[in-house]
């Protein structure tokens, strides 16, 4: 059975982007230190635990998930033959 690579890539991109966005907002509202999320700034340039950083993380997370999902779908289709 062949996997729809585009659908998988979009799904993972949306989920990962929203996860970073919502976690950043949660940390800001609840007043957490954010050391865990602050480490993402070393991977995603321009990201920080801030309101603008939440949107930067949303974009980076979407692109990162999109690429990872496409790679996962591609490899699945190659190995499932």
Contact map, one row per residue, 1 for C-alpha under 8 A:
111000000000000000000000000000000000000000000000000000000000000000000000000000010
111100000000000000000000000000000000000000000000000000000000000000000000000010010
111110010000000000000000000000000000000000000000000000000000000000000000100110000
011111110000000000000000000000000000000000000000000000000000000000000000100000000
001111111000000000000000000000000000000000000000000000000000000000001101110000000
000111111100000000000000000000000000000000000000000000000000000000000100000000000
000111111110000000000000000000000000000000000000000000000000000000000000000000000
001111111111000000000000000000000000000000000000000000000000000000001100100000000
000011111111100000000000000000000000000000000000000000000000000011111100100000000
000001111111110000000000000000000000000000000000000000000000000011001000000000000
000000111111111000000000000000000000000000000000000000000000000001001000000000000
000000011111111100000000000000000000000000000000000000000000010011011000000000000
000000001111111110000000000000000000000000000000000000000000111111101000000000000
000000000111111111000000000000000000000000000000000000000000110011000000000000000
000000000011111111100000000000000000000000000000000000000000010010000000000000000
000000000001111111110000000000000000000000000000000000000100110110000000000000000
000000000000111111111000000000000000000000000000000000001111111010000000000000000
000000000000011111111100000000000000000000000000000000000100110000000000000000000
000000000000001111111110000000000000000000000000000000000100000000000000000000000
000000000000000111111111000000000000000000000000000001001100100000000000000000000
000000000000000011111111100000000000000000000000000001101100000000000000000000000
000000000000000001111111110000000000000000000000000001000000000000000000000000000
000000000000000000111111111000000000000000000000000000000000000000000000000000000
000000000000000000011111111100000000100000000000111011000000000000000000000000000
000000000000000000001111111110000000000000000000011001000000000000000000000000000
000000000000000000000111111111000000000000000000000000000000000000000000000000000
000000000000000000000011111111111100000000000000100000000000000000000000000000000
000000000000000000000001111111110000000000000000111000000000000000000000000000000
000000000000000000000000111111100000000000000000000000000000000000000000000000000
000000000000000000000000011111110000000000000000000000000000000000000000000000000
000000000000000000000000001111111000000000000000000000000000000000000000000000000
000000000000000000000000001101111100000000000000000000000000000000000000000000000
000000000000000000000000001000111110000000000000000000000000000000000000000000000
000000000000000000000000001000011111110000000000100000000000000000000000000000000
000000000000000000000000000000001111111000000000000000000000000000000000000000000
000000000000000000000000000000000111111100000000000000000000000000000000000000000
000000000000000000000001000000000111111110000001100000000000000000000000000000000
000000000000000000000000000000000111111111000011100000000000000000000000000000000
000000000000000000000000000000000011111111100000000000000000000000000000000000000
000000000000000000000000000000000001111111110011000000000000000000000000000000000
000000000000000000000000000000000000111111111111000000000000000000000000000000000
000000000000000000000000000000000000011111111000000000000000000000000000000000000
000000000000000000000000000000000000001111111000000000000000000000000000000000000
000000000000000000000000000000000000000111111110000000001001000000000000000000000
000000000000000000000000000000000000000011111110000000000000000000000000000000000
000000000000000000000000000000000000000010011111000010010000000000000000000000000
000000000000000000000000000000000000010110011111100011011000000000000000000000000
000000000000000000000000000000000000110110000111110111000000000000000000000000000
000000000000000000000001001100000100110000000011111011000000000000000000000000000
000000000000000000000001100100000000000000000001111111000000000000000000000000000
000000000000000000000001100100000000000000000000111111100000000000000000000000000
000000000000000000000000000000000000000000000001011111110000000000000000000000000
000000000000000000000001000000000000000000000111111111111000000000000000000000000
000000000000000000011101100000000000000000000011111111111100000000000000000000000
000000000000000000001000000000000000000000000000001111111110000000000000000000000
000000000000000000000000000000000000000000000110000111111111000000000000000000000
000000000000000010011000000000000000000000010010000011111111100000000000000000000
000000000000000111111000000000000000000000000000000001111111110000000000000000000
000000000000000010000000000000000000000000000000000000111111111000000000000000000
000000000000000010000000000000000000000000010000000000011111111100000000000000000
000000000000110111010000000000000000000000000000000000001111111110000000000000000
000000000001111111000000000000000000000000000000000000000111111111000000000000000
000000000000100010000000000000000000000000000000000000000011111111100000000000000
000000000000100100000000000000000000000000000000000000000001111111110000000000000
000000001101111110000000000000000000000000000000000000000000111111111000000000000
000000001111110000000000000000000000000000000000000000000000011111111100000000000
000000001000100000000000000000000000000000000000000000000000001111111110000000000
000000001001000000000000000000000000000000000000000000000000000111111111000000000
000010011111100000000000000000000000000000000000000000000000000011111111100000000
000011011000000000000000000000000000000000000000000000000000000001111111110000000
000000000000000000000000000000000000000000000000000000000000000000111111111000000
000010000000000000000000000000000000000000000000000000000000000000011111111100000
001110011000000000000000000000000000000000000000000000000000000000001111111110000
000010000000000000000000000000000000000000000000000000000000000000000111111111000
000000000000000000000000000000000000000000000000000000000000000000000011111111100
001000000000000000000000000000000000000000000000000000000000000000000001111111110
011000000000000000000000000000000000000000000000000000000000000000000000111111111
000000000000000000000000000000000000000000000000000000000000000000000000011111111
000000000000000000000000000000000000000000000000000000000000000000000000001111111
110000000000000000000000000000000000000000000000000000000000000000000000000111111
000000000000000000000000000000000000000000000000000000000000000000000000000011111
